C-alpha cells in the first residue's frame, strides 16, 4: 500500500501480508502476526512462500555473514590472526556476556585498538545477568555499558580488521562508499542477486553501519548460498565454509547462552542450520548440504510471532527432526499458560496453503 505524506512525498508501506501466526485464547483468535516468508532451493527457485516476498525490507543484522565475506575472502582475517572464535563474533548479534566482550576486547588489542575505536555506540547487555552486573557496577561509580557490550561489537571489530588490512583510518570504516563498506555492499549484492551494489537502497542501522533493503526472496537466496557455496568462487566458498565451521564450533558466540534462538538452533543441529536474526522481525536460515535457504519477516517486528513462525516453518518443511524439535520446544508454537499454570490458549502457525 502506498500513501503520501503531508508534503506529497511517497511513503512505501508494507503490502497486506497474510496472517502467519495466530494467538488463540480459549476458542477464539485474540491476536495475529502478519508477514512474509520464502524457501528457495539449490537453484534459487522458490520452493514455497507466503506474502509479498519481493517487497523490500531492511535486512538489519541478518546479513552479517554476507558483510563478513570481504574480511575473509581477502585474506585479511588470516593475516591479522583471526581464529574461529573471532569469525563467530564477526557474524554475531551477541548478548554481551563476558565470553563475548572479553574476546572482542582482546581482538581489538591485537589491532592496537581499544573499545574507543568501535563506532557502534554503547548498549546495555541483553544478557540479564550481565546487565544486572553492569548496572550494579555503574551504581557503585563504575563506567556502565560500553561499546563492547553492543550486540554488534564483533561485527565492528571485523570491519576494523578489514580497515587495518586496507590501511584505512579506523574512523572511516563505516563510510558507505568508503574502502571498507564498498566491497561489503558488493558482496551483499552479489550473494542476493540484488543488482549493482551502488544502487542498493540503504539506511543507518542501530549500530551506525549501513543496512540494506532487500526482499525476503533475495535474503533466502543469500543464505542458501552461504550454507551451500559450491557454485561460488573458490575464495568466497572457502569464506562461507569458514563461517559455517565457526557457527558449528561456537554456537554460544553467535548469540548467547540465555534464551537465544540462533544459539539453540545451531547447537541442537550441530551447525546444520546456519541461522541469523535481525531486528524488527527478520530471520534467515541456510540449511547446509541441502541447497535450501529460508527467510521470513514478521510485519509487526515482534519476537513472539517471529520465533513461532521460524519453528513452524522448520517443522513444516522437515528441516529439523522430531528429536531436535523436542529440544527446541520452548521456541515452538503450542499451548499458552497463564501465571497460575492454567492452559488458556495456544499459538498456531497456519501453513496449510503455500504457493511457489
Secondary structure, 3 states (H helix, E strand, C coil): CEEECCCCCEEECCCCCCEEEEEEECCEEEEEEEEEEEEECCCCCEEEEECCCCCEEECHHHHHHHHCHHHHHCCHHHHCCCCHHHHHHHCCCCCCCHHHHHHHHHHHHHCCCCHHHCCCCCCCCCCHHHHHHHHHHHHCCCCCCCHHHCCCHHHHHHHHHHHHHCCCCHHHCCCCCCHHHHHHHHHHHHHCCCCCHHHCCEEECCCCCEEEEEEHHHHHHHHHHHHCHHHCCHHHHHHHHHHHHHHHHCHHHHCCCCCCHHHHHHHHCCCCEEEEEECCCEEEEEECCCCEEEEEEECCCCHHHHHHHHHHHHHHCCCCCHHHHHHCHHHCCCEEECCCCCEEEEEECCCCCCEC
